[in-house]
Amino acid sequence: MRKIVNLTNPKDEIVRLMIYNDDDFGVYLFGYKKIVDCSSEFDELYDSENEVMESCETEYGIKKTEWKEIPNPEPNCQHDWINPVRIKGSESGNPEFGKFEKRINGKWIEFKLKK
C-alpha cells in the first residue's frame, strides 16, 4: 500500500506527500505542489518506510498517524499518480516517453501534462 498526506502547513510550495514501497529499489517519497492528482515535483529514495516517516516528521511536521493508505499503482502505471496513469505504449513494451494516458470510465485516454 502507498501512503499519502496533505500538508496542513505547506513548505517550499509542497502541499502533498506520498510514500511508495518499491520491492526492488526501496521506499520513495514523492512531493507535490498541487493537491489534485498529478505528477510529483520530486522523489527521494530511502531504505525503509520508517526512515521516510521520521524524515517527514522532522521536515514537514507530519505525524505517523496522519498518513492515509491508498492502493498501489496498477501494472505499468506511474507510481506517483493516485489514479491509473501510464506512459503511452508501456503496456505493449513500446513506451512513447512524454506521452501519457489515464483510464477514464474503463478506457485509456491520452492527455497532456499541465505544469
N, CA, C and O atoms as a GROMACS GRO file, in nm:
protein
  460
    1MET      N    1   0.083  -0.119   0.000
    1MET     CA    2   0.000   0.000   0.000
    1MET      C    3   0.087   0.124   0.000
    1MET      O    4   0.192   0.129   0.064
    2ARG      N    5   0.042   0.225  -0.073
    2ARG     CA    6   0.107   0.355  -0.068
    2ARG      C    7   0.043   0.434   0.045
    2ARG      O    8  -0.064   0.397   0.095
    3LYS      N    9   0.107   0.542   0.084
    3LYS     CA   10   0.052   0.631   0.186
    3LYS      C   11   0.060   0.773   0.135
    3LYS      O   12   0.152   0.810   0.062
    4ILE      N   13  -0.038   0.854   0.176
    4ILE     CA   14  -0.048   0.990   0.127
    4ILE      C   15  -0.092   1.082   0.241
    4ILE      O   16  -0.161   1.040   0.333
    5VAL      N   17  -0.050   1.209   0.232
    5VAL     CA   18  -0.090   1.307   0.332
    5VAL      C   19  -0.088   1.446   0.267
    5VAL      O   20   0.001   1.479   0.188
    6ASN      N   21  -0.189   1.526   0.301
    6ASN     CA   22  -0.191   1.667   0.262
    6ASN      C   23  -0.130   1.747   0.377
    6ASN      O   24  -0.165   1.725   0.493
    7LEU      N   25  -0.042   1.838   0.345
    7LEU     CA   26   0.025   1.917   0.448
    7LEU      C   27  -0.065   2.029   0.499
    7LEU      O   28  -0.120   2.105   0.419
    8THR      N   29  -0.080   2.038   0.630
    8THR     CA   30  -0.156   2.147   0.692
    8THR      C   31  -0.081   2.278   0.675
    8THR      O   32  -0.140   2.384   0.653
    9ASN      N   33   0.052   2.269   0.685
    9ASN     CA   34   0.139   2.386   0.669
    9ASN      C   35   0.237   2.359   0.555
    9ASN      O   36   0.344   2.302   0.578
   10PRO      N   37   0.201   2.399   0.432
   10PRO     CA   38   0.290   2.374   0.318
   10PRO      C   39   0.430   2.432   0.342
   10PRO      O   40   0.446   2.533   0.410
   11LYS      N   41   0.529   2.364   0.285
   11LYS     CA   42   0.668   2.409   0.296
   11LYS      C   43   0.730   2.410   0.158
   11LYS      O   44   0.724   2.311   0.085
   12ASP      N   45   0.790   2.524   0.121
   12ASP     CA   46   0.853   2.537  -0.011
   12ASP      C   47   0.757   2.499  -0.123
   12ASP      O   48   0.795   2.436  -0.221
   13GLU      N   49   0.630   2.539  -0.107
   13GLU     CA   50   0.521   2.515  -0.203
   13GLU      C   51   0.477   2.368  -0.208
   13GLU      O   52   0.389   2.335  -0.288
   14ILE      N   53   0.535   2.280  -0.128
   14ILE     CA   54   0.492   2.139  -0.125
   14ILE      C   55   0.369   2.128  -0.037
   14ILE      O   56   0.372   2.167   0.080
   15VAL      N   57   0.259   2.073  -0.094
   15VAL     CA   58   0.131   2.066  -0.023
   15VAL      C   59   0.084   1.922   0.001
   15VAL      O   60  -0.010   1.898   0.076
   16ARG      N   61   0.151   1.826  -0.064
   16ARG     CA   62   0.110   1.686  -0.051
   16ARG      C   63   0.233   1.598  -0.062
   16ARG      O   64   0.327   1.630  -0.135
   17LEU      N   65   0.231   1.486   0.011
   17LEU     CA   66   0.340   1.387   0.007
   17LEU      C   67   0.282   1.247  -0.014
   17LEU      O   68   0.170   1.219   0.026
   18MET      N   69   0.361   1.161  -0.077
   18MET     CA   70   0.322   1.022  -0.096
   18MET      C   71   0.442   0.932  -0.069
   18MET      O   72   0.555   0.966  -0.104
   19ILE      N   73   0.417   0.818  -0.006
   19ILE     CA   74   0.518   0.716   0.017
   19ILE      C   75   0.482   0.594  -0.068
   19ILE      O   76   0.368   0.550  -0.070
   20TYR      N   77   0.582   0.542  -0.138
   20TYR     CA   78   0.562   0.421  -0.219
   20TYR      C   79   0.674   0.322  -0.189
   20TYR      O   80   0.791   0.354  -0.205
   21ASN      N   81   0.637   0.203  -0.145
   21ASN     CA   82   0.732   0.095  -0.118
   21ASN      C   83   0.756   0.016  -0.246
   21ASN      O   84   0.666  -0.053  -0.294
   22ASP      N   85   0.877   0.025  -0.299
   22ASP     CA   86   0.915  -0.048  -0.419
   22ASP      C   87   0.997  -0.168  -0.375
   22ASP      O   88   1.105  -0.152  -0.318
   23ASP      N   89   0.948  -0.288  -0.400
   23ASP     CA   90   1.014  -0.411  -0.355
   23ASP      C   91   1.157  -0.425  -0.409
   23ASP      O   92   1.240  -0.490  -0.346
   24ASP      N   93   1.185  -0.365  -0.525
   24ASP     CA   94   1.315  -0.381  -0.588
   24ASP      C   95   1.417  -0.274  -0.549
   24ASP      O   96   1.537  -0.301  -0.547
   25PHE      N   97   1.371  -0.153  -0.519
   25PHE     CA   98   1.464  -0.042  -0.502
   25PHE      C   99   1.467   0.019  -0.362
   25PHE      O  100   1.573   0.065  -0.319
   26GLY      N  101   1.357   0.021  -0.292
   26GLY     CA  102   1.349   0.085  -0.162
   26GLY      C  103   1.217   0.158  -0.146
   26GLY      O  104   1.116   0.117  -0.204
   27VAL      N  105   1.218   0.265  -0.069
   27VAL     CA  106   1.095   0.339  -0.040
   27VAL      C  107   1.110   0.481  -0.094
   27VAL      O  108   1.204   0.552  -0.060
   28TYR      N  109   1.014   0.519  -0.178
   28TYR     CA  110   1.016   0.652  -0.239
   28TYR      C  111   0.927   0.748  -0.162
   28TYR      O  112   0.821   0.711  -0.113
   29LEU      N  113   0.973   0.873  -0.153
   29LEU     CA  114   0.891   0.983  -0.106
   29LEU      C  115   0.871   1.075  -0.224
   29LEU      O  116   0.968   1.122  -0.284
   30PHE      N  117   0.745   1.102  -0.258
   30PHE     CA  118   0.711   1.194  -0.365
   30PHE      C  119   0.654   1.321  -0.303
   30PHE      O  120   0.577   1.314  -0.207
   31GLY      N  121   0.691   1.436  -0.357
   31GLY     CA  122   0.638   1.565  -0.311
   31GLY      C  123   0.566   1.636  -0.424
   31GLY      O  124   0.606   1.629  -0.540
   32TYR      N  125   0.457   1.705  -0.387
   32TYR     CA  126   0.368   1.769  -0.486
   32TYR      C  127   0.341   1.915  -0.451
   32TYR      O  128   0.334   1.952  -0.334
   33LYS      N  129   0.326   1.996  -0.555
   33LYS     CA  130   0.288   2.136  -0.537
   33LYS      C  131   0.139   2.157  -0.559
   33LYS      O  132   0.089   2.269  -0.550
   34LYS      N  133   0.067   2.049  -0.588
   34LYS     CA  134  -0.078   2.055  -0.610
   34LYS      C  135  -0.145   1.947  -0.528
   34LYS      O  136  -0.090   1.839  -0.506
   35ILE      N  137  -0.267   1.977  -0.482
   35ILE     CA  138  -0.348   1.878  -0.410
   35ILE      C  139  -0.410   1.779  -0.508
   35ILE      O  140  -0.427   1.661  -0.477
   36VAL      N  141  -0.445   1.828  -0.628
   36VAL     CA  142  -0.509   1.741  -0.729
   36VAL      C  143  -0.410   1.635  -0.774
   36VAL      O  144  -0.289   1.654  -0.766
   37ASP      N  145  -0.462   1.524  -0.823
   37ASP     CA  146  -0.379   1.415  -0.872
   37ASP      C  147  -0.293   1.466  -0.988
   37ASP      O  148  -0.344   1.518  -1.086
   38CYS      N  149  -0.160   1.449  -0.974
   38CYS     CA  150  -0.068   1.499  -1.074
   38CYS      C  151   0.067   1.430  -1.057
   38CYS      O  152   0.087   1.351  -0.965
   39SER      N  153   0.158   1.461  -1.146
   39SER     CA  154   0.294   1.412  -1.137
   39SER      C  155   0.366   1.484  -1.023
   39SER      O  156   0.339   1.601  -0.996
   40SER      N  157   0.456   1.414  -0.957
   40SER     CA  158   0.526   1.473  -0.843
   40SER      C  159   0.632   1.574  -0.887
   40SER      O  160   0.680   1.570  -1.000
   41GLU      N  161   0.665   1.663  -0.796
   41GLU     CA  162   0.771   1.762  -0.818
   41GLU      C  163   0.908   1.701  -0.791
   41GLU      O  164   1.007   1.738  -0.854
   42PHE      N  165   0.913   1.609  -0.696
   42PHE     CA  166   1.040   1.544  -0.664
   42PHE      C  167   1.015   1.404  -0.611
   42PHE      O  168   0.904   1.370  -0.571
   43ASP      N  169   1.121   1.325  -0.612
   43ASP     CA  170   1.118   1.196  -0.543
   43ASP      C  171   1.252   1.177  -0.472
   43ASP      O  172   1.357   1.220  -0.521
   44GLU      N  173   1.245   1.112  -0.358
   44GLU     CA  174   1.363   1.079  -0.279
   44GLU      C  175   1.356   0.931  -0.245
   44GLU      O  176   1.247   0.877  -0.222
   45LEU      N  177   1.470   0.864  -0.242
   45LEU     CA  178   1.474   0.721  -0.215
   45LEU      C  179   1.532   0.696  -0.076
   45LEU      O  180   1.636   0.752  -0.040
   46TYR      N  181   1.464   0.612   0.001
   46TYR     CA  182   1.504   0.576   0.137
   46TYR      C  183   1.515   0.425   0.149
   46TYR      O  184   1.469   0.350   0.062
   47ASP      N  185   1.578   0.381   0.257
   47ASP     CA  186   1.592   0.238   0.281
   47ASP      C  187   1.467   0.175   0.342
   47ASP      O  188   1.440   0.057   0.320
   48SER      N  189   1.391   0.253   0.420
   48SER     CA  190   1.274   0.197   0.487
   48SER      C  191   1.163   0.300   0.499
   48SER      O  192   1.187   0.421   0.493
   49GLU      N  193   1.041   0.250   0.516
   49GLU     CA  194   0.927   0.339   0.536
   49GLU      C  195   0.942   0.417   0.666
   49GLU      O  196   0.907   0.535   0.672
   50ASN      N  197   0.993   0.354   0.768
   50ASN     CA  198   1.014   0.421   0.896
   50ASN      C  199   1.109   0.540   0.880
   50ASN      O  200   1.088   0.646   0.938
   51GLU      N  201   1.213   0.522   0.800
   51GLU     CA  202   1.309   0.630   0.774
   51GLU      C  203   1.240   0.748   0.704
   51GLU      O  204   1.265   0.864   0.738
   52VAL      N  205   1.154   0.719   0.606
   52VAL     CA  206   1.079   0.824   0.536
   52VAL      C  207   0.989   0.899   0.634
   52VAL      O  208   0.987   1.022   0.635
   53MET      N  209   0.916   0.825   0.716
   53MET     CA  210   0.823   0.887   0.809
   53MET      C  211   0.896   0.974   0.912
   53MET      O  212   0.848   1.082   0.947
   54GLU      N  213   1.009   0.929   0.959
   54GLU     CA  214   1.087   1.010   1.053
   54GLU      C  215   1.137   1.137   0.986
   54GLU      O  216   1.134   1.245   1.046
   55SER      N  217   1.181   1.126   0.862
   55SER     CA  218   1.226   1.242   0.786
   55SER      C  219   1.111   1.342   0.765
   55SER      O  220   1.130   1.463   0.779
   56CYS      N  221   0.993   1.291   0.731
   56CYS     CA  222   0.876   1.377   0.708
   56CYS      C  223   0.828   1.444   0.837
   56CYS      O  224   0.779   1.557   0.834
   57GLU      N  225   0.843   1.375   0.948
   57GLU     CA  226   0.805   1.436   1.076
   57GLU      C  227   0.900   1.551   1.108
   57GLU      O  228   0.856   1.656   1.155
   58THR      N  229   1.029   1.532   1.082
   58THR     CA  230   1.128   1.638   1.107
   58THR      C  231   1.112   1.753   1.008
   58THR      O  232   1.110   1.870   1.048
   59GLU      N  233   1.100   1.720   0.880
   59GLU     CA  234   1.099   1.821   0.774
   59GLU      C  235   0.964   1.894   0.759
   59GLU      O  236   0.961   2.015   0.735
   60TYR      N  237   0.853   1.820   0.774
   60TYR     CA  238   0.721   1.876   0.746
   60TYR      C  239   0.626   1.874   0.865
   60TYR      O  240   0.515   1.927   0.856
   61GLY      N  241   0.666   1.815   0.976
   61GLY     CA  242   0.580   1.808   1.094
   61GLY      C  243   0.466   1.708   1.081
   61GLY      O  244   0.365   1.721   1.149
   62ILE      N  245   0.482   1.607   0.995
   62ILE     CA  246   0.378   1.506   0.971
   62ILE      C  247   0.395   1.391   1.069
   62ILE      O  248   0.500   1.326   1.072
   63LYS      N  249   0.294   1.365   1.149
   63LYS     CA  250   0.297   1.252   1.242
   63LYS      C  251   0.262   1.123   1.168
   63LYS      O  252   0.190   1.126   1.068
   64LYS      N  253   0.314   1.012   1.215
   64LYS     CA  254   0.290   0.882   1.151
   64LYS      C  255   0.141   0.849   1.142
   64LYS      O  256   0.099   0.780   1.049
   65THR      N  257   0.062   0.898   1.235
   65THR     CA  258  -0.083   0.869   1.236
   65THR      C  259  -0.160   0.950   1.131
   65THR      O  260  -0.276   0.920   1.105
   66GLU      N  261  -0.097   1.051   1.071
   66GLU     CA  262  -0.165   1.136   0.972
   66GLU      C  263  -0.168   1.075   0.832
   66GLU      O  264  -0.248   1.116   0.748
   67TRP      N  265  -0.082   0.979   0.806
   67TRP     CA  266  -0.076   0.918   0.674
   67TRP      C  267  -0.199   0.830   0.649
   67TRP      O  268  -0.244   0.759   0.738
   68LYS      N  269  -0.252   0.836   0.525
   68LYS     CA  270  -0.366   0.752   0.485
   68LYS      C  271  -0.319   0.655   0.378
   68LYS      O  272  -0.247   0.693   0.286
   69GLU      N  273  -0.362   0.530   0.390
   69GLU     CA  274  -0.325   0.429   0.291
   69GLU      C  275  -0.411   0.443   0.166
   69GLU      O  276  -0.531   0.470   0.173
   70ILE      N  277  -0.346   0.423   0.051
   70ILE     CA  278  -0.415   0.417  -0.078
   70ILE      C  279  -0.358   0.296  -0.152
   70ILE      O  280  -0.247   0.252  -0.121
   71PRO      N  281  -0.432   0.242  -0.248
   71PRO     CA  282  -0.383   0.123  -0.320
   71PRO      C  283  -0.254   0.150  -0.396
   71PRO      O  284  -0.226   0.263  -0.436
   72ASN      N  285  -0.176   0.045  -0.416
   72ASN     CA  286  -0.057   0.054  -0.501
   72ASN      C  287  -0.100   0.079  -0.645
   72ASN      O  288  -0.214   0.053  -0.681
   73PRO      N  289  -0.008   0.131  -0.727
   73PRO     CA  290  -0.044   0.154  -0.867
   73PRO      C  291  -0.069   0.023  -0.941
   73PRO      O  292  -0.015  -0.081  -0.904
   74GLU      N  293  -0.149   0.030  -1.043
   74GLU     CA  294  -0.176  -0.086  -1.127
   74GLU      C  295  -0.052  -0.115  -1.213
   74GLU      O  296   0.032  -0.027  -1.229
   75PRO      N  297  -0.040  -0.236  -1.268
   75PRO     CA  298   0.075  -0.268  -1.354
   75PRO      C  299   0.092  -0.166  -1.466
   75PRO      O  300  -0.006  -0.122  -1.526
   76ASN      N  301   0.216  -0.131  -1.494
   76ASN     CA  302   0.255  -0.036  -1.599
   76ASN      C  303   0.213   0.108  -1.571
   76ASN      O  304   0.227   0.194  -1.658
   77CYS      N  305   0.162   0.136  -1.452
   77CYS     CA  306   0.118   0.272  -1.420
   77CYS      C  307   0.224   0.346  -1.339
   77CYS      O  308   0.309   0.285  -1.273
   78GLN      N  309   0.218   0.478  -1.345
   78GLN     CA  310   0.311   0.564  -1.274
   78GLN      C  311   0.290   0.549  -1.123
   78GLN      O  312   0.176   0.546  -1.076
   79HIS      N  313   0.397   0.541  -1.050
   79HIS     CA  314   0.388   0.522  -0.905
   79HIS      C  315   0.346   0.647  -0.831
   79HIS      O  316   0.292   0.639  -0.721
   80ASP      N  317   0.371   0.764  -0.889
   80ASP     CA  318   0.344   0.890  -0.818
   80ASP      C  319   0.205   0.948  -0.845
   80ASP      O  320   0.171   1.052  -0.788
   81TRP      N  321   0.126   0.886  -0.927
   81TRP     CA  322  -0.012   0.929  -0.950
   81TRP      C  323  -0.105   0.846  -0.863
   81TRP      O  324  -0.080   0.727  -0.840
   82ILE      N  325  -0.213   0.906  -0.814
   82ILE     CA  326  -0.310   0.833  -0.733
   82ILE      C  327  -0.393   0.742  -0.822
   82ILE      O  328  -0.407   0.623  -0.794
   83ASN      N  329  -0.448   0.797  -0.929
   83ASN     CA  330  -0.531   0.721  -1.022
   83ASN      C  331  -0.444   0.659  -1.132
   83ASN      O  332  -0.330   0.700  -1.150
   84PRO      N  333  -0.497   0.561  -1.206
   84PRO     CA  334  -0.417   0.494  -1.310
   84PRO      C  335  -0.375   0.589  -1.423
   84PRO      O  336  -0.458   0.641  -1.498
   85VAL      N  337  -0.244   0.611  -1.432
   85VAL     CA  338  -0.182   0.690  -1.539
   85VAL      C  339  -0.060   0.612  -1.584
   85VAL      O  340   0.016   0.560  -1.502
   86ARG      N  341  -0.041   0.602  -1.716
   86ARG     CA  342   0.074   0.530  -1.768
   86ARG      C  343   0.134   0.603  -1.886
   86ARG      O  344   0.071   0.690  -1.947
   87ILE      N  345   0.259   0.567  -1.918
   87ILE     CA  346   0.323   0.616  -2.039
   87ILE      C  347   0.259   0.541  -2.155
   87ILE      O  348   0.248   0.419  -2.152
   88LYS      N  349   0.217   0.615  -2.255
   88LYS     CA  350   0.152   0.554  -2.370
   88LYS      C  351   0.244   0.447  -2.430
   88LYS      O  352   0.362   0.472  -2.453
   89GLY      N  353   0.190   0.328  -2.455
   89GLY     CA  354   0.264   0.217  -2.514
   89GLY      C  355   0.340   0.132  -2.413
   89GLY      O  356   0.398   0.030  -2.451
   90SER      N  357   0.342   0.171  -2.286
   90SER     CA  358   0.418   0.093  -2.187
   90SER      C  359   0.362  -0.048  -2.169
   90SER      O  360   0.438  -0.141  -2.140
   91GLU      N  361   0.232  -0.064  -2.186
   91GLU     CA  362   0.171  -0.195  -2.168
   91GLU      C  363   0.213  -0.293  -2.277
   91GLU      O  364   0.206  -0.415  -2.256
   92SER      N  365   0.255  -0.243  -2.393
   92SER     CA  366   0.295  -0.330  -2.504
   92SER      C  367   0.446  -0.339  -2.519
   92SER      O  368   0.497  -0.404  -2.610
   93GLY      N  369   0.520  -0.273  -2.429
   93GLY     CA  370   0.666  -0.274  -2.436
   93GLY      C  371   0.723  -0.174  -2.533
   93GLY      O  372   0.843  -0.177  -2.564
   94ASN      N  373   0.639  -0.083  -2.583
   94ASN     CA  374   0.682   0.021  -2.676
   94ASN      C  375   0.649   0.159  -2.621
   94ASN      O  376   0.565   0.229  -2.677
   95PRO      N  377   0.714   0.199  -2.510
   95PRO     CA  378   0.677   0.327  -2.447
   95PRO      C  379   0.706   0.447  -2.536
   95PRO      O  380   0.810   0.454  -2.602
   96GLU      N  381   0.613   0.540  -2.536
   96GLU     CA  382   0.630   0.668  -2.606
   96GLU      C  383   0.652   0.774  -2.498
   96GLU      O  384   0.558   0.841  -2.456
   97PHE      N  385   0.777   0.787  -2.454
   97PHE     CA  386   0.807   0.877  -2.344
   97PHE      C  387   0.763   1.019  -2.376
   97PHE      O  388   0.782   1.068  -2.488
   98GLY      N  389   0.703   1.083  -2.276
   98GLY     CA  390   0.649   1.218  -2.293
   98GLY      C  391   0.501   1.218  -2.327
   98GLY      O  392   0.437   1.323  -2.326
   99LYS      N  393   0.445   1.099  -2.360
   99LYS     CA  394   0.302   1.086  -2.388
   99LYS      C  395   0.240   1.002  -2.277
   99LYS      O  396   0.290   0.895  -2.244
  100PHE      N  397   0.131   1.051  -2.221
  100PHE     CA  398   0.066   0.983  -2.110
  100PHE      C  399  -0.079   0.952  -2.140
  100PHE      O  400  -0.144   1.018  -2.221
  101GLU      N  401  -0.128   0.847  -2.073
  101GLU     CA  402  -0.268   0.808  -2.082
  101GLU      C  403  -0.322   0.789  -1.941
  101GLU      O  404  -0.250   0.747  -1.851
  102LYS      N  405  -0.450   0.823  -1.924
  102LYS     CA  406  -0.516   0.791  -1.797
  102LYS      C  407  -0.644   0.714  -1.828
  102LYS      O  408  -0.706   0.732  -1.933
  103ARG      N  409  -0.681   0.629  -1.733
  103ARG     CA  410  -0.801   0.548  -1.752
  103ARG      C  411  -0.921   0.627  -1.704
  103ARG      O  412  -0.930   0.666  -1.588
  104ILE      N  413  -1.014   0.648  -1.796
  104ILE     CA  414  -1.139   0.719  -1.766
  104ILE      C  415  -1.254   0.630  -1.812
  104ILE      O  416  -1.263   0.596  -1.930
  105ASN      N  417  -1.341   0.593  -1.718
  105ASN     CA  418  -1.454   0.505  -1.749
  105ASN      C  419  -1.411   0.378  -1.822
  105ASN      O  420  -1.477   0.334  -1.916
  106GLY      N  421  -1.298   0.320  -1.777
  106GLY     CA  422  -1.252   0.194  -1.833
  106GLY      C  423  -1.173   0.204  -1.962
  106GLY      O  424  -1.129   0.102  -2.016
  107LYS      N  425  -1.154   0.326  -2.015
  107LYS     CA  426  -1.080   0.344  -2.141
  107LYS      C  427  -0.956   0.427  -2.116
  107LYS      O  428  -0.957   0.521  -2.036
  108TRP      N  429  -0.847   0.393  -2.186
  108TRP     CA  430  -0.723   0.470  -2.176
  108TRP      C  431  -0.728   0.586  -2.273
  108TRP      O  432  -0.741   0.567  -2.394
  109ILE      N  433  -0.717   0.707  -2.218
  109ILE     CA  434  -0.728   0.830  -2.295
  109ILE      C  435  -0.596   0.908  -2.284
  109ILE      O  436  -0.548   0.933  -2.174
  110GLU      N  437  -0.538   0.946  -2.399
  110GLU     CA  438  -0.415   1.026  -2.398
  110GLU      C  439  -0.446   1.167  -2.347
  110GLU      O  440  -0.552   1.222  -2.376
  111PHE      N  441  -0.353   1.224  -2.273
  111PHE     CA  442  -0.369   1.360  -2.223
  111PHE      C  443  -0.233   1.427  -2.213
  111PHE      O  444  -0.129   1.360  -2.214
  112LYS      N  445  -0.234   1.558  -2.204
  112LYS     CA  446  -0.110   1.635  -2.191
  112LYS      C  447  -0.092   1.676  -2.046
  112LYS      O  448  -0.187   1.718  -1.980
  113LEU      N  449   0.030   1.663  -1.997
  113LEU     CA  450   0.060   1.708  -1.860
  113LEU      C  451   0.054   1.859  -1.853
  113LEU      O  452   0.104   1.928  -1.942
  114LYS      N  453  -0.008   1.911  -1.748
  114LYS     CA  454  -0.016   2.054  -1.727
  114LYS      C  455   0.084   2.091  -1.619
  114LYS      O  456   0.093   2.025  -1.516
  115LYS      N  457   0.158   2.194  -1.642
  115LYS     CA  458   0.256   2.241  -1.542
  115LYS      C  459   0.198   2.351  -1.458
  115LYS      O  460   0.266   2.403  -1.369
   0.00000   0.00000   0.00000
